[in-house]
Each structure stands twice: as structure tokens, then as C-alpha cells.
Amino acid sequence: MRIPRRWLARLTVATTAPIAAGMLSIAPASAAGTGCLPAPIDNAQVCVDVDEGSVFGDIHIVPGASGGFQTATVYVQQCRPDFTNCGVIAANSGGHVTDLQTSRKNAPFGHIFHGCASWTDDAGRSHTNKCGQWRSWP
């Protein structure tokens, strides 16, 4: 059986539209400030901070918790508001730390950002590419 092309196009739109709508709903239209994971993972928190035209990423052990990171890598991803032209604009890695930040970079007008990290904690638990909430400038 052959499926007409116009049906395939409609099927593609019907299946991808809800996914795209869901992605867009996680990116606030204009929300400078700090965007973190909804909840810490094994006492680790990953954040991005967008303020005064600049942005940086951070991974840290939550206050009052013990432990640290055997290894950690933190990075900031920047995209256009429609989630196109995405790329990493800042990154940093280190070992045997409790807090790690990227360098501060310029936050271009109208772009969206989120901080992500991969780490292995002192207990040997590994986590890969865990990302905080999206933030925008301005």
C-alpha cells in the first residue's frame, strides 16, 4: 500500500507539533535570573544565571549537604527562541570540587540559555547531561 505524500506531511506535523509545543513551553518568553534543576540530584544542583546582559553556568553541592564531585563538567547552551542554532558558549571542568562555574559570557538579546552538567560524585554516582531550566535575555 502506498501512502500519499500529503498524508505523510500531515502525519509529521501531527506528531511533531505537540513535541515542539512542549519544548516551547519550557522556555519562558522573558525570564532573566537563575534557572536550576527542578530539584537537586544526589545533593547536586545545576543552574544558569542570566543577568545584566551576561550568562554563566554553575554546578554546586546544595548548602548544608556534604560531599563533592570526583569530576564535573558544566556548560551553558545558547539557542534562538525557536530552539534553532543552538551551541555551547561556555564550559568548564574540574575534579575534587564542591562548586564549579563557567566563565561569564555576553548574553545576546533575545536568545535563550540553560546550564547543563555531567558529574561523578564522591560516592561514585555518575550523572550525564542534566540541564536546568531555560532562561532568556532580556
N, C-alpha and C positions, 0 to 999 in steps of 0.2 A: 504494500500500500504506500502510495506517495502522499506526503503531507504538503499542501500548498505553502509557498513561501510566506504569504501574508499571515497564515496561521502561525507559523514559526515566529514571525516578528511579534505578533500579539502575545504568544506564549512567553517569549523572552521578556517583554515588558511586564506582563502579569506576574512573572516570578521574580524579577529583579526590583520592581517598584517598591514592594514592602521592605526589602533589604535596604535600599537606598533611603527610604523614608526613616527607617530605624537609625541608620547612620547619621542622618542629618539631625535627628532629634537629640543626639548626644553632644552636638556642638552648639553651645549657646550662641546667639546672634552677636552679643557683645558682653563678654564677661571677663574682664581683666581680673587679676588676683591669682590666688593659688588654687590649683586643681590637683587633687590627690586621688589615690585609690579609694573606692567607697569604704573600705575597711583595711587595716593593716594585715599583711600576710606574715605569719610567724614573727611578729613584732617589728616587721619592716614596713616602712611607708615610702611610696614613690610619688613625687609631686613635680609640677611645673609651676613656675611663678612668672606671671606676665604683669609688668607694672612699669609705668613711665617710659614706654617705648622700648623696653628691653625684656629678655626672657632668659631663664636658666632652669635646669632640671636638678633634682635632688633625690637621693635615697638616704634614709636615715633610720636608726633604731628609734622606736617611739619613746618619748620621755617616760622614765620610770621603769623601763624594761631593761633586762640585762642582755649581754651577748653582743655580737658584732658580725662582720662579714669576713669570711676567709678570702673571698674575691667578690668584686662588684663592678658592674659596668652600668653607667647611667647615660641616657641620651635624650635629646629633645628632637621631636619630629615636627616639621612645619608643613602645612598644606594650604592650598587655597580653600575658601569656604565650601566649595563643592567636592572636596576631597581629591582634587587632581593636583598634579605637580608636587607631590609630597617628597620630602627628603629630610635627612638628618642634618641639622645645622650646628649641633654641639654635642660632644661626647667626652666622657672621662672614665677611666678605670683605675682600680687600685685594689690593694689587699690588706687584710688585717686592720680594718677601719670600722667606725660606727656611723660615719656620715661622709657622703661623697657628693660633690656638686660639679656640674659642668661650668664652663666659663659663661659669662653673661654676653648675650648676643643681641643685636638690634632686632626688634620685633616689627617687621613691615606692616604697615597699615592694612587692615582687612584680612590678614592671614589668621589661621588657627594653629594651635600648638598643643602638644601633650608630652609629658615626661614619661619615659619608659626605662625599665631596668631589668637586668638579669643578675642573679647573685647566688652564691652559696653561703649559707650562714655558718656560724661556729659549730652548730650541731650537724653539719653536713647535708642539710636540706637544700636542694637546688630549685631555683625558680627562673623561668626563662621568659623574657619579653612581657613583663607585667606593666601595664600602662595606666596612668591616672586619667582623670577627666580632661576633656578638651577645654582650652581657654582661647580667647581671641584678643586682638588689639586693634582698635581701642575697645 
